[in-house]
Amino acid sequence: MIELSDRLEKFILEIPKVELHLHLEGAIPLNTLFGFIQRQGDNKLIKNLKDLKKRLVYSNFVKFIKVWLWKNSFITEYEDFEELAYRVLQSLSQQNVKYVEAFYSPRDFTFRNKKLSACGITESLIKGKKKAFDNFGIRSELIVDVVRDYGPRMGMNLI
């Protein structure tokens, strides 16, 4: 691994940045995800952040999908989406990111949780991004990820 001088590292942290391709659900800060897991209280294997980091390791695409679905299973309330957007944008603002275009996949959540709707998820994410703008000055836009696995009809219904 290449070591950066303190001066170069400081420069990289301080330059303004733009994030043009980010999946909100994949950028969730570990502390936020850990809080969601603890709130549900039914996952005895994740006792701390170290356990969580180990659980998020995968070696191939199939394992990645399993980890992705497992992680998503803890994002269950509209308030979670608001906090998710807020915490992701807070984390990015700490890296001096000024603008973000973030994808999100509402169908990944509404498919398993019938009490959630794509509109409700979107409204919650908008609340979180507005709060992040007010608190950190970070601008962001949301892009609905119409996951092709659900087929074209489902995609059109989502839009």
C-alpha positions, 0 to 999 in steps of 0.5 A: 500500500502506498503511504501518503504524506500528511500534506498530500492526505490533507490536500486530498481531504480538503479539495471539493469533490463530486460523487456522481455514482453512489448507491445510498444503501451501499454507502450506509455508515457502519454506525448507522447500520449497527444502530438499525441492527441493534434496534431490531435486537434479533441478530445475536451474531453482531455484537459490535462494529468488528462483528459487523465489518466481518459480516460485510466481507464477501468473496464473490457476487453471490455472497455480495447479493446475500450480504446486500439482502441481509443488510437491507433487512434491517432498513424497515421503517420510513424513518430509517430511510430519512436517517440513511440519507442524512448519515450518508450525506453527513459522511460524504460532507466530512470528506468535503463532497459538495454534490452527490447523485445517489441511486436508491432501489425502493423495490428492494424494500417494498418487495419484502415489506408491504407496509413500505411504498416507493413514494414513502421511501422517496419522501423519507429520503428527500427529508433526509437530504434536505436536513443534510443540506441544511446542516452540512451544505451538501447538495444531492439528487436522487435517482430511482434504480429500476432493478431489471430483475423485477421486470419491465412492468414493475419498473413502469409501475415504479416510475 
